[in-house]
């Protein structure tokens, strides 16, 4: 019960951007199905009100079929949860069954619905799901064509099988074609199933290409944004990311810690071993800092030889443990790499609320320089 309530809240949440990609897609598809159900309900109400003039019996059994499919889908979502790997297939199948029932009952009124499974499947990355949607659509075309012919709203063109223009069928106001289709199994396949299946194949190809272009565009946009926020040499974030953090008001009430590093003896290394070794000194220190950062933490190159670690939900214990781990990691790297130049950095930290980020950075900087002085004095 508790799981179902959580799922329900996620399905109707206003902000789904924080959800994982596959879960966000499942929620979007759920909302598409819910929207389709609302539209079908509106059509029934309009038909009862005599605004639509569709046969009431056909409208009723068509709507009842859609209700059964939609309710079963909703129950499965609540029981299984929205994050299961089978949910996309259940969702596409549900869309297909709704299309099947609708196109069987309402025939030519809802012909455009036949491509809905393919459109919905294009929201997902998985190619197998899109292939499944295509074959499901072809199946719906076959079944709905024959079932709609006998039990749906009568399409006069299906009965008479006209295949030319109006002007060739009328003479002096008289309709010339009066012979009823004598072999519906063959002619329905040739005039309806086959052309619609070919059109569906073209539509799927188009959707796949659109899906590819959109996803590539998004990937390029993400890469460009990443490059704008990242320091090329170390792979750490640059000051642009820090500006984003400073402007992020959503984090204001969050407790944070900032750990501040300053690389030691950079000028000495540049002067005696060259700037390439100086660059390596910076990247090696950066690598050890990145190795201790947790998933929610952010490593920023603050200056030429200065680094920050933004510790989300940071406490004194967490900050001191991270610093301790970093010192061990640095010593391990020094033993493994056996650098020809000195590799070290001074470190300090400060705590506070995110809204005080500028002041916390300044305090961490001050603490770092205090530790640097202590190290210099102890080395004398």
N, C-alpha and C positions, 0 to 999 in steps of 0.2 A: 504493500500500500504506500509505504514511504517513498519507494523507488518511483512509483507511478506519479506521485505528487511532484517530485523533483523533475521528472520528464515533462509533465504538464507545464510547469513553470518555464522550462527551457524552450518548449515549443511556442509559447506565447510571449517570450521575453522581447522587449523592445530593442535590446542591443545584443545581437548575436555575433558581433565582430570578434569577441574574445573566444568564441568556440573554435575547436579544431576544424580544419578545412572540411573533412568528410562529414562531421556533425552539422556544420553550418549548411552544407548542401542538402543533407537530409531534412533539416528544419525548413529550408526554402521549398523543397518538394512537398512536404506536408502542407505547407501553406497554399501551394498551388492546388492540391487536391481539395483542401477545405474551401478554397475560392470556387472551384468547379462545382462543389456540392451546393454552395450558396446560390450560384447562378442557376443550377437546375431547379432548386427550390423556388426561386423567383419565377422561372418559366412555368412551373406548375401553378403557382398563385395567379399568374397572368392568364393562364388557360382556364382556371376555375372562374376567373372574373370575366371570361368571354372576350378578353383582349386578343388572345390567341384562339384559333378555332380548330386546334388539333383534336382528333378523336379522344375523348376522355379516358376510355378504357386503355388505349395504347399509351397515353401519357402516364396513366397511373401505374401500369405494370413496369414501364420503363423507369419511372422514378423510384419505385420500390426496389428494383434491381440495383440501382445506383446507391440507394440507402443501405442495402445489405452489404455491398462491397465496401462502402465508405466506413461503416460501423466496424466490420471485421478488421479493416486496416487500422482504425483508431485503437481498437482493443489490442491488436498485436504490437503496436508502437508502445502502448503503456506497459504491456507485459515484458517485452524484450528490451526496451530502452531505445534511445535514439542513436547510440554509438555503435551498435552491432554491425558487422560487415555484411550481413544479409539484408539489412534495411533498404539499401538502394534497389535491390532486386524485388523486394516486396513492394516498394513504392512504385516502381515502373510497372510491375504486374497490375497493381491497383489502378493506375492510370489507364493501362490497356483494357482492363475489364470495364471500367467506366465508359471508355470510348466504344467498346464492343456493344454494351447494353444500349448506349445512346444512339449509335449508328444503326443498330438493329431496329430500334423503336421508331426513330425519327428520320431515318434514311437520308435523303438529300438535304434536309435542314441542317444537319451537323457534319457534313462531309469534310469540313476543314479540321474537325477534331481528330481525324484518323492519324495525323502526324504528331499529335501531342506526346506520345511516348518517346519519339525520337528527339523532340525539342527538350523534354525534361531530362533525358539521358545525356544530352550535350552539356548539362551543368556539371557532370562528373568527369574526372580525369580518365577513368578506366575504359579502355576501348572495348573490352568484352561486354560491358554493360550496354554500350551503344549498339553493338551487334545484336545483343539480346533484344533490345528495343526495336530494332529493325525487323527481326523475324516475328516478334510479337505483333507488330503493326501489320505485317503481311497476313498473319493468322487472323487478326481482327477484320481485315479487308475481306478475306474469303468467307468467314462465318457470317459477318454482318450483311454481306451482299445477298447470300442465299436466304438467311433468316429474315432479313428485311423485306425481301421479295414476297415472302408468304405471310409474314406476321406484322411487319412494320407499316408505316404510312405508305400507301400505294403510290409508287412513282410510275406515272403513265409511260414514261420513256422506257422503263425496264420491262413493262408489259408489251409495248409495241415495238421496242428495239428500233427506234429511229436513228439513222446515222447520217442524215443530211440536213440542210438548212430548212427553215420554215417555208421559204418561198417555193421549195420543191415539193412540199407536202400539202399545200393549199391551192385550190383552183376555184375561183368565183365564190370564195367564202366557204368552200366545202373541204373538210379534212379528208385527204385521199387515202391515208393509211388506216385501214380498219382491221387488218389481220392481226390476231393476238399471237404472241410468241408461243410457238409450239414445242420448242426444245430449250427450256430455260437453263438447264444445267450447262449446256455447251455455250449458248449465246451469252449468258451472264458472265461466264469465265472470259470469253473473248472481248466482250464490250465493257466489262467493269473490273473484274479481278485483275486481269493482265495489265491493262493500262494504268490502273491505280498503283499496282505493285511497281511498275517501271517508274512512275512519278515519285513514289515513296523512296525508291533507290536513289534517284537524283536528289531528292530532298535530304536524305541522310548524308550523301556526299557533300552537299552544301553545308550542312550543319557541322560536319567534321572539319571542314576547311575553316569555317567561322570560328569554331572552338579552338583550332590550332593557332589562328592569327591572334585571337583575343588573349590566349594564354601566353603566347610568345611576347606579345606587347606588354603584358603584365610582368613577365619575367625580366624584360629589358628595363621596365620602369623601376622594378625592385633593385636590379643591379646598379642602375644609375643613382638611385637614392642611397644604396649602400656605399657606393664609391664617394658620394658627396659627404658621407658621414664618417668615412674610414681613412685612417692614416696609411698610406701606401707602404711605408717602410716596415712598420711593426704589425699591421693588421688590427691594431687597437682603434677604438673610435677617436675622432678628432674633436676640436672645440665646437663644431657644429652640433654634435650630439649633446654636448654639455649645454649649449644654448637651448636645445629642445627640452632638456631636463629642467632648466631654470624656468622655462615658460609653461611647464606642465603643472597646472593648478590642481589636477585630480589627485596628485600625490601629497598635497600640502600637509595633511594630518599624519602622514606616515613617519615613523621613527626610522632614521637612517644613520649610517656611519660612513665617513669618508676617510680612506687610507691614502696617504700622500707619500710618494717616493721621489727622491732626487738622486740621479745617478752620480756616483762619486768619481772624481778624478778624470772627467771627460776631456778637459783641455790637456791634461798631462798625457793621456793616451793618444790624443790627436797629434800632439807635438812630437811624441817619441815613437809611435808606431804607425802614424798616418791616419787620415780621416776614414779610410775603409774599416780599420780596426775600431775607430770611435763609433762608427755606425753599427758595427757588430756588437759592441759593448751595450749600446742602447737596445738593440733587438733582443739580445740575450736576457737582459733584465726584464724587458717587456714580456718575453716568452714565459719566464717564471711567474710573473704576476698573472698572466692569462691562465696559467695552469692551475692556480688556486681559486680563481673566481668561480662562484656558483652560477647556476643557470640564470638566476634572476639578477645577478650583479653585472655592473657595467665598467669595463676597463677603458680609460680615456687617456690619450697622450695630451697632457695639459700644456707642455712646452717642449723645447728641444730635448731636454733630458729629464723631464718631470712627468710623472704618471699619477693618475687618480684611480682608485677603485671605489665606485659608488655601491655601497652595500645596502640593498633593500632590506627593510625590517631589521636594521643593524642594531646590535647591542655591544656593550663593552666586551662581553665574553666572546662574541662572534668575531669582532674586530681583532682582538688579541690572539685568538686561535688562528685566524687567517694570516696574521703577521708571523706567528710562530711557524706555521706550515710553510710560508714563503721562504723563511730563513733556511729551513731544512732543505727545501727544494733547490735553493740557490747553491748551497754547499754541495749537494749531489751533482748539480750541473758542472760546477767547478772541478770536481774530482773526475767526472766523466770526460769533459772536454779538454782539461788541462790547458787553459788559456795561457798565451804568452804575455798577456797584459792583465793588470788588476781588474777584477770584476766585483763590484759591490754597489750598494745604494743605501742611502739613509731613509728611514721611514718614520712616519708619525700618523696619528689619527685623531679624529674628533667625532662627537656625537651630537644629535639634535633632530629637529623636525625638518622635513623636506623644504618647507617654506623658508627655512633659514639657511638654505644650501650655500649661498655666497659666504656667509659668516662661518659656516662649518668648514668650508675649504680653507679659509684664512686661518682658522684655528688649527686645522690639521697641518698646514704649512708651517705654522709657528712651532707646533710640537715636533715636526720633522727636523727643523733647524736646531731645536734644543737637543735632540738626540744626536744630531751630527756633531754639535760642539762637544758633547760628552764623549763621543767616539774619538774625536781628535785629541782631546785632553788625555784620555786613557792610553792613546797610542804613543804619547810623548815619553 
